[in-house]
Amino acid sequence: MFGIVMSERPFYLRIIKMTNLSDDDKISEKRRAIQKIEFLPTIPVMLQKIIATSYDPDSSAQDLQETIIKDQSISAAILKLANSAYYGYPRSVDDISRAIVIIGFKTVVSVAICVSVFKSLSDKFNSQEFNVEEFWKHTFAAGEAAKILVQKVDQELSSHAYIIGLLHDIGKVVLSFLNSSNFDDAVFNARALNKPLYRCEEEIFGFDHQAAGGLLGDRWQLPENIVAGIKYHHNIEACPEHLQEDAITAHAANYLAKSAKFGSSGDERLWVLHPLVKTKLNITSETVNEVKSELDKKREEINMFLESIE
């Protein structure tokens, strides 16, 4: 899943780096990083339109078609997925409206969001320690897990759970852009010390991928419930109460994707579900196992999805 460590820096130096920064150094690093976020691309126009369409309760497949047909790369990815062996359609699909019917509204939105984000940020992800393909697999699986979960526990919880799942880890791309060497050290240390990646990021950067992703979400003016999932999925208690269920959904989706062994989020550690997941969403161990089982059945679909956006 991860390749051989390519850095020439000795193991012990990479571990020491976490504890060598003074508080002042961490504050300076954080300030520099926040300033550098301004150099990240603005929100892709297409992504903005897709999210707006998906949030509009009156939007239809026709509205979605009119939005995505203007982007050649998104249209190509959707047609490629619709024509994949997974869906087994007997005739070649060359019409976007038919493709939407075949693969479904939400899957089309997922493809469109992933292609938009990938086009915008893929060249910012420059890591020797982090397997980018496995990362995208994890994020898409988290989107699917979130969608399955809310359908089981409360369909009114969030009609956009899959977007929250898809984007919850986008801050890792931001950290790699800010300082790829530091991000590589955080990934290395997380595995070497069996620590959560976000803890290692905090020790090196002075903040973690939640905060970095939250800054990008604010810059892109994403809906507040999506930003909450990005910003608080490891720190649910800090989330404003009216958005807490969205953070809980992101946390649970992340856990489910990891426990089902879809891709990699950067570390191998599997934590226990936060108690609030069980109390606020009324999730039982049986529910978790059911979601994992359904998610596992989507393994081929997820692989086909990833092939469609390459």
TAMO-V891233 format. One record per residue. N is the residue number from 1. RES is the residue in one letter. PSI is psi in whole degrees, 0 to 359 (* if undefined). D_CENTER is the distance of its C-alpha to the mean C-alpha in Angstrom with 1 decimal. Layout:
n: [N;N]
res: [RES;RES]
psi: [PSI;PSI]
d_center: [D_CENTER;D_CENTER]
//
This chain:
n: [1;2;3;4;5;6;7;8;9;10;11;12;13;14;15;16;17;18;19;20;21;22;23;24;25;26;27;28;29;30;31;32;33;34;35;36;37;38;39;40;41;42;43;44;45;46;47;48;49;50;51;52;53;54;55;56;57;58;59;60;61;62;63;64;65;66;67;68;69;70;71;72;73;74;75;76;77;78;79;80;81;82;83;84;85;86;87;88;89;90;91;92;93;94;95;96;97;98;99;100;101;102;103;104;105;106;107;108;109;110;111;112;113;114;115;116;117;118;119;120;121;122;123;124;125;126;127;128;129;130;131;132;133;134;135;136;137;138;139;140;141;142;143;144;145;146;147;148;149;150;151;152;153;154;155;156;157;158;159;160;161;162;163;164;165;166;167;168;169;170;171;172;173;174;175;176;177;178;179;180;181;182;183;184;185;186;187;188;189;190;191;192;193;194;195;196;197;198;199;200;201;202;203;204;205;206;207;208;209;210;211;212;213;214;215;216;217;218;219;220;221;222;223;224;225;226;227;228;229;230;231;232;233;234;235;236;237;238;239;240;241;242;243;244;245;246;247;248;249;250;251;252;253;254;255;256;257;258;259;260;261;262;263;264;265;266;267;268;269;270;271;272;273;274;275;276;277;278;279;280;281;282;283;284;285;286;287;288;289;290;291;292;293;294;295;296;297;298;299;300;301;302;303;304;305;306;307;308;309;310]
res: [M;F;G;I;V;M;S;E;R;P;F;Y;L;R;I;I;K;M;T;N;L;S;D;D;D;K;I;S;E;K;R;R;A;I;Q;K;I;E;F;L;P;T;I;P;V;M;L;Q;K;I;I;A;T;S;Y;D;P;D;S;S;A;Q;D;L;Q;E;T;I;I;K;D;Q;S;I;S;A;A;I;L;K;L;A;N;S;A;Y;Y;G;Y;P;R;S;V;D;D;I;S;R;A;I;V;I;I;G;F;K;T;V;V;S;V;A;I;C;V;S;V;F;K;S;L;S;D;K;F;N;S;Q;E;F;N;V;E;E;F;W;K;H;T;F;A;A;G;E;A;A;K;I;L;V;Q;K;V;D;Q;E;L;S;S;H;A;Y;I;I;G;L;L;H;D;I;G;K;V;V;L;S;F;L;N;S;S;N;F;D;D;A;V;F;N;A;R;A;L;N;K;P;L;Y;R;C;E;E;E;I;F;G;F;D;H;Q;A;A;G;G;L;L;G;D;R;W;Q;L;P;E;N;I;V;A;G;I;K;Y;H;H;N;I;E;A;C;P;E;H;L;Q;E;D;A;I;T;A;H;A;A;N;Y;L;A;K;S;A;K;F;G;S;S;G;D;E;R;L;W;V;L;H;P;L;V;K;T;K;L;N;I;T;S;E;T;V;N;E;V;K;S;E;L;D;K;K;R;E;E;I;N;M;F;L;E;S;I;E]
psi: [315;142;183;143;124;346;144;353;136;153;312;330;326;327;316;325;328;324;358;342;132;167;321;320;319;320;317;318;319;318;316;319;315;320;322;335;333;342;355;154;150;167;130;135;320;319;318;317;321;315;318;319;318;335;345;114;342;1;155;176;327;319;318;317;314;332;309;338;344;351;115;318;322;314;317;319;319;317;322;318;317;330;4;160;335;318;339;34;133;336;157;134;117;13;127;320;321;322;321;320;319;312;348;147;309;325;322;317;318;314;312;318;314;318;317;313;317;314;322;324;353;324;355;349;97;86;139;342;338;124;105;319;318;329;313;325;317;315;321;320;322;321;316;318;318;318;314;318;309;333;331;320;325;99;342;354;307;119;357;28;322;326;320;315;317;320;2;329;17;339;338;325;320;315;320;322;319;316;95;327;315;320;319;319;320;316;315;312;324;318;317;324;0;50;155;139;321;331;318;324;315;318;332;312;336;356;171;185;337;310;317;316;324;320;319;318;319;319;322;357;45;156;145;332;329;316;322;317;323;315;337;16;344;359;63;322;332;349;137;140;323;349;4;325;330;320;321;318;315;318;312;320;319;313;314;318;320;315;333;359;50;112;208;140;3;337;167;2;132;112;176;155;140;140;328;335;317;322;317;326;355;46;131;170;326;319;315;314;323;316;316;320;315;323;321;327;343;8;314;319;318;319;319;320;313;322;328;334;1;*]
d_center: [17.8;18.3;21.4;24.4;24.1;25.2;26.0;29.7;29.4;31.0;29.0;30.8;30.2;26.5;26.8;29.4;27.3;25.3;28.5;30.5;29.1;31.2;29.9;31.2;29.4;26.1;26.8;27.8;24.6;22.5;24.7;24.5;20.7;20.5;23.1;21.3;18.2;20.8;20.9;17.4;17.6;18.0;15.8;16.6;19.3;18.1;14.6;16.7;19.0;16.6;15.1;18.7;19.9;17.5;18.5;22.2;23.8;26.5;24.4;25.2;24.3;26.8;25.1;21.9;24.0;25.8;22.6;20.9;24.3;24.7;22.0;23.3;20.2;18.3;21.5;22.0;18.7;19.4;23.0;22.1;20.0;22.8;25.3;23.7;25.7;23.3;24.5;28.0;29.3;33.0;33.2;31.3;28.9;29.3;28.8;25.5;26.9;27.7;24.3;22.7;25.1;24.5;20.7;20.3;19.2;15.7;14.9;16.4;14.2;11.1;12.8;13.9;10.7;9.2;12.7;13.1;10.2;11.2;14.8;14.4;12.6;13.2;16.5;15.3;13.6;16.9;16.8;19.4;18.0;14.4;14.0;11.7;12.2;11.4;8.1;7.3;9.1;7.3;3.9;6.8;8.9;7.0;7.5;10.9;11.6;11.2;13.4;15.9;16.1;17.1;19.5;21.2;21.5;21.8;21.1;21.9;19.3;16.7;17.0;13.5;11.7;9.8;8.5;7.7;5.8;4.0;3.6;4.2;4.0;5.2;8.5;8.9;9.7;12.0;13.7;14.4;15.9;17.9;19.4;18.4;21.3;20.3;16.7;18.3;20.7;18.1;16.5;20.1;21.3;18.7;19.9;23.5;23.8;21.6;19.9;16.4;14.6;14.2;18.0;18.8;16.8;18.9;22.0;21.6;20.1;21.4;18.0;14.5;10.9;10.9;14.0;12.9;9.9;12.4;14.9;13.0;12.2;16.0;17.0;15.4;16.9;14.0;15.4;15.9;14.2;10.8;11.6;12.9;9.8;8.2;11.6;13.1;11.0;13.3;16.2;16.8;20.5;20.0;18.3;20.9;22.3;21.8;18.0;17.9;17.2;13.8;12.9;14.5;12.5;9.1;11.2;12.7;9.9;8.5;12.2;13.0;10.6;12.1;15.6;15.6;15.0;12.4;11.5;11.0;8.9;12.0;14.5;16.4;17.2;16.8;17.8;19.5;18.1;19.0;22.3;21.1;18.9;22.1;24.3;22.5;20.9;23.8;21.9;24.2;23.9;25.1;22.2;19.7;21.6;21.8;18.1;17.7;20.6;19.4;16.0;18.1;20.1;17.2;16.8;19.0;17.3;13.8;15.8;17.6;14.6;13.5;17.1;17.3;15.0;16.6]
//
